[in-house]
């Protein structure tokens, strides 16, 4: 979401803070297909997770992606022990459902 004026400030702020703390950030801009239909992002997510198996935290900055995170994790063969602090809680995936899915945030 960094490409969106105004809205991208939150994304950039999170990235800056993580990098300042010494963490490596793998950033992926949301493409138009995924923005329109979150499930279209499954191949992108699985590709990123395959290319970077060291990833320990996933932050989504889009309500529809937040609501689809369990699908992304399952498709990538990852358990929800990856930390998932939601930058944007979606009605499709409120905080109690994160906990019910076994997410540790």
C-alpha atoms as one frame of an Amber mdcrd trajectory, in Angstrom:
protein
   0.000   0.000   0.000   3.059   2.262   0.014   2.196   3.317  -3.524  -1.022
   4.969  -2.307  -0.589   8.565  -1.196  -1.605   9.044   2.415  -2.580   5.448
   3.046   0.959   4.298   2.343   2.317   6.325   5.245   1.211   3.663   7.740
   2.912   0.945   5.729   6.092   2.985   5.372   6.065   3.818   9.088   5.811
   0.150  10.054   8.609  -0.761   7.652  10.823   2.063   8.933  10.258   1.044
  12.568  11.036  -2.614  11.892  14.192  -1.761   9.965  15.282   0.672  12.698
  14.898  -2.222  15.156  17.312  -4.239  12.992  14.794  -6.498  11.282  14.961
  -7.383   7.600  11.749  -6.443   5.810  10.481  -8.216   2.707   7.883  -5.861
   1.249   5.372  -6.773  -1.444   3.086  -4.137  -2.945  -0.464  -5.365  -3.487
  -1.150  -5.811  -7.195  -4.447  -4.796  -8.794  -5.735  -8.379  -9.029  -5.142
  -9.013  -5.312  -6.580  -5.637  -4.389  -9.792  -6.615  -6.195  -9.877 -10.231
  -4.955  -7.658 -11.198  -2.018  -7.499 -14.871  -3.031  -5.632 -13.818  -6.178
  -2.707 -13.071  -3.844  -2.222 -16.709  -2.824   0.430 -17.450  -5.495   2.254
 -14.214  -4.665   2.257 -15.015  -0.942   3.392 -18.611  -1.419   6.160 -17.427
  -3.745   7.421 -14.909  -1.191   7.311 -17.469   1.612   9.174 -20.009  -0.553
  11.822 -17.466  -1.507  12.215 -16.300   2.109  11.680 -19.288   4.429  13.229
 -17.302   7.281  10.140 -15.057   7.526   8.818 -15.031  11.072   6.188 -12.280
  10.895   3.570 -11.278   8.355   1.876  -7.888   8.499  -0.995  -7.156   6.175
  -2.109  -3.609   5.510  -5.350  -4.365   3.733  -8.557  -5.587   5.373  -9.339
  -8.187   2.692  -5.829  -9.647   2.934  -6.121  -9.780   6.710  -9.334 -11.759
   6.298  -7.603 -14.189   3.922  -4.403 -14.742   5.928  -5.342 -18.252   7.048
  -5.780 -19.266   3.388  -2.399 -17.729   2.550  -0.653 -19.555   5.390  -2.251
 -22.896   4.539  -1.351 -22.537   0.851   2.260 -21.785   1.815   2.353 -24.789
   4.155   2.913 -22.534   7.165   1.328 -22.922  10.533  -0.097 -19.855  12.202
   2.813 -19.730  14.646   4.141 -16.920  12.469   3.390 -13.684  14.283   0.482
 -11.902  12.648   0.035  -8.459  14.148  -2.843  -7.002  12.150  -2.286  -3.519
  10.835  -5.869  -3.547   9.662  -8.550  -5.648  11.332 -11.220  -6.704   8.896
 -14.825  -7.627   9.719 -13.980 -10.864   7.890 -11.172 -11.601  10.371 -11.741
  -9.905  13.735  -9.165 -10.405  16.489 -10.994 -13.357  18.149 -10.735 -15.288
  14.866  -6.963 -14.650  14.775  -6.700 -16.281  18.184  -9.051 -19.128  17.205
  -6.880 -19.804  14.146  -3.919 -20.279  16.491  -2.201 -17.007  15.621   0.033
 -15.794  18.401  -0.840 -12.122  18.381
